[in-house]
Amino acid sequence: GVFLYSHLQQKVRTAEALAQKYKQQQEALSAQLQVVYEHRSRLERSLQKERGEHKKTKEDFLVYKLEAQEALNKEKQDSMNRYGALSSQHKILKNQHDDVKKQLLDLQLQHNSLKLEHRKSLETHSQKFTQLQQERDSEVTNLQDTVFKLREESKLLRKAHQEVHSQLLNAQAQMEEFRQLKEALQKMPGLR
């Protein structure tokens, strides 16, 4: 009985020690659990805060996305309008370019025609000028011959004039002599 009692006491002490150990472990686990709960509570608050921020960020992102979409649509519409204006302006400029090109071709053809006509006119004028120069040279030669002949005739006429003049002087002298002789004869009574 003593041995059994002693054995039981030993078991009780062992059980108490084990119970104390378990109690300490439970207290440690309880403290750890409390820390875990507090940590979980902080994590939940942080998660809630993150969810709120995420929600706000999501809303901001949606607003930004909507504004960006509107801006993109507006820019797209403006680009389409600008493209339409540029396209119509391009068509107008292309038509103007075609008209200017056509006018240039017409002017080039007209220029070539005028150039050919000018060349023909130059050749005609050159031929006429050569012909007129030859005619002038021929006329100048004829005039020189005529002037030479007229000078010769003038010399002959001068000579003839001098001869006629000297004959006239001689005739006047003879007339004067005849007159004087006539007067002398008239003065002589016997010859009357």
C-alpha positions as CSV (number, residue, x, y, z in Angstrom):
1,G,0.0,0.0,0.0
2,V,2.9,2.3,0.9
3,F,4.6,1.4,-2.3
4,L,1.3,1.9,-4.2
5,Y,0.7,5.2,-2.4
6,S,4.3,6.3,-3.1
7,H,3.9,5.2,-6.7
8,L,0.6,7.1,-7.0
9,Q,2.1,10.2,-5.4
10,Q,5.0,10.0,-7.8
11,K,2.5,9.7,-10.6
12,V,0.5,12.7,-9.2
13,R,3.6,14.8,-8.9
14,T,4.5,13.8,-12.5
15,A,1.0,14.6,-13.5
16,E,1.1,17.9,-11.7
17,A,4.4,18.7,-13.2
18,L,3.1,17.7,-16.6
19,A,-0.1,19.7,-15.9
20,Q,2.1,22.7,-14.9
21,K,4.1,22.3,-18.0
22,Y,1.0,22.1,-20.1
23,K,-0.4,25.1,-18.3
24,Q,2.7,27.1,-19.1
25,Q,2.6,25.9,-22.7
26,Q,-1.1,26.9,-22.8
27,E,-0.3,30.3,-21.3
28,A,2.5,30.7,-23.9
29,L,0.2,29.5,-26.6
30,S,-2.5,31.8,-25.4
31,A,0.0,34.7,-25.4
32,Q,1.1,33.7,-28.8
33,L,-2.5,33.4,-29.9
34,Q,-3.2,36.8,-28.5
35,V,-0.3,38.2,-30.5
36,V,-1.6,36.3,-33.5
37,Y,-5.1,37.7,-33.0
38,E,-3.7,41.2,-32.6
39,H,-1.6,40.7,-35.7
40,R,-4.6,39.4,-37.6
41,S,-6.6,42.3,-36.4
42,R,-3.9,44.7,-37.6
43,L,-3.7,42.8,-40.9
44,E,-7.5,42.9,-41.3
45,R,-7.5,46.7,-40.7
46,S,-4.6,47.0,-43.1
47,L,-6.4,44.8,-45.6
48,Q,-9.5,46.9,-45.2
49,K,-7.5,50.0,-45.7
50,E,-5.8,48.5,-48.7
51,R,-9.2,47.5,-50.1
52,G,-10.5,51.0,-49.6
53,E,-7.4,52.4,-51.3
54,H,-7.7,49.8,-54.0
55,K,-11.4,50.7,-54.5
56,K,-10.5,54.4,-54.6
57,T,-7.6,53.7,-57.0
58,K,-10.0,51.5,-59.1
59,E,-12.5,54.3,-59.2
60,D,-9.8,56.9,-60.0
61,F,-8.5,54.5,-62.7
62,L,-12.0,54.1,-64.1
63,V,-12.5,57.9,-64.1
64,Y,-9.1,58.3,-65.7
65,K,-9.9,55.6,-68.2
66,L,-13.2,57.2,-69.1
67,E,-11.5,60.7,-69.5
68,A,-8.7,59.1,-71.5
69,Q,-11.2,57.3,-73.7
70,E,-13.2,60.6,-74.2
71,A,-10.0,62.5,-74.9
72,L,-8.9,59.7,-77.3
73,N,-12.3,59.8,-79.0
74,K,-12.2,63.6,-79.3
75,E,-8.6,63.5,-80.6
76,K,-9.7,60.7,-83.0
77,Q,-12.6,62.9,-84.2
78,D,-10.3,65.9,-84.5
79,S,-7.8,63.8,-86.5
80,M,-10.6,62.5,-88.7
81,N,-11.8,66.1,-89.3
82,R,-8.2,67.3,-90.0
83,Y,-7.7,64.3,-92.3
84,G,-10.9,65.2,-94.1
85,A,-9.8,68.8,-94.5
86,L,-6.3,67.8,-95.6
87,S,-7.8,65.3,-98.0
88,S,-10.1,67.9,-99.6
89,Q,-7.2,70.4,-99.7
90,H,-5.0,67.7,-101.2
91,K,-7.6,67.1,-103.9
92,I,-7.9,70.9,-104.6
93,L,-4.1,71.2,-104.7
94,K,-3.9,68.1,-107.0
95,N,-6.4,69.6,-109.4
96,Q,-4.5,72.9,-109.3
97,H,-1.3,71.0,-109.9
98,D,-2.9,69.3,-112.9
99,D,-4.2,72.6,-114.2
100,V,-0.7,74.2,-113.8
101,K,0.9,71.2,-115.5
102,K,-1.5,71.4,-118.4
103,Q,-0.9,75.2,-118.7
104,L,2.9,74.5,-118.6
105,L,2.5,72.0,-121.4
106,D,0.4,74.4,-123.4
107,L,3.0,77.2,-122.8
108,Q,5.8,74.8,-123.7
109,L,4.1,74.0,-127.0
110,Q,3.4,77.7,-127.6
111,H,7.0,78.5,-126.8
112,N,8.2,75.8,-129.2
113,S,5.9,77.1,-131.9
114,L,7.0,80.7,-131.3
115,K,10.6,79.6,-131.2
116,L,10.2,77.9,-134.6
117,E,8.3,80.9,-136.0
118,H,11.0,83.2,-134.6
119,R,13.7,81.1,-136.3
120,K,11.8,81.2,-139.6
121,S,11.4,84.9,-139.2
122,L,15.1,85.3,-138.4
123,E,16.0,83.3,-141.5
124,T,13.5,85.3,-143.7
125,H,14.9,88.6,-142.3
126,S,18.4,87.4,-142.8
127,Q,17.7,86.6,-146.4
128,K,15.9,89.9,-146.9
129,F,18.7,91.7,-145.2
130,T,21.3,90.0,-147.4
131,Q,19.2,90.7,-150.5
132,L,18.7,94.4,-149.4
133,Q,22.4,94.7,-148.7
134,Q,23.2,93.3,-152.2
135,E,20.7,95.6,-153.7
136,R,22.1,98.5,-151.8
137,D,25.7,97.6,-152.7
138,S,24.5,97.4,-156.3
139,E,22.7,100.7,-156.1
140,V,25.6,102.3,-154.4
141,T,27.9,101.1,-157.2
142,N,25.4,102.4,-159.8
143,L,25.1,105.7,-157.9
144,Q,28.9,105.9,-157.8
145,D,29.1,105.3,-161.5
146,T,26.3,107.9,-162.1
147,V,28.2,110.4,-159.9
148,F,31.4,109.7,-161.8
149,K,29.6,110.2,-165.1
150,L,27.8,113.3,-163.8
151,R,31.2,114.7,-162.7
152,E,32.6,114.0,-166.1
153,E,29.6,115.6,-167.7
154,S,29.9,118.5,-165.3
155,K,33.5,118.9,-166.3
156,L,32.5,118.8,-169.9
157,L,29.7,121.2,-169.3
158,R,32.0,123.6,-167.5
159,K,34.5,123.4,-170.3
160,A,31.7,124.0,-172.8
161,H,30.3,126.8,-170.7
162,Q,33.8,128.4,-170.6
163,E,34.0,128.0,-174.3
164,V,30.5,129.5,-174.8
165,H,31.4,132.2,-172.4
166,S,34.6,133.0,-174.2
167,Q,32.7,132.9,-177.5
168,L,30.1,135.2,-176.0
169,L,32.9,137.6,-174.8
170,N,34.4,137.4,-178.3
171,A,31.0,138.0,-179.8
172,Q,30.4,141.0,-177.5
173,A,33.8,142.3,-178.4
174,Q,33.0,141.9,-182.1
175,M,29.6,143.5,-181.5
176,E,31.3,146.4,-179.7
177,E,33.8,146.7,-182.6
178,F,30.9,146.5,-185.1
179,R,29.0,149.1,-183.2
180,Q,32.0,151.4,-183.0
181,L,32.6,150.9,-186.6
182,K,29.0,151.5,-187.4
183,E,29.1,154.8,-185.4
184,A,32.3,155.8,-187.1
185,L,30.7,155.1,-190.5
186,Q,27.6,157.0,-189.6
187,K,29.8,160.0,-188.6
188,M,31.6,160.0,-191.9
189,P,29.5,162.3,-194.3
190,G,30.9,161.0,-197.5
191,L,30.1,157.4,-196.8
192,R,26.5,158.1,-195.9
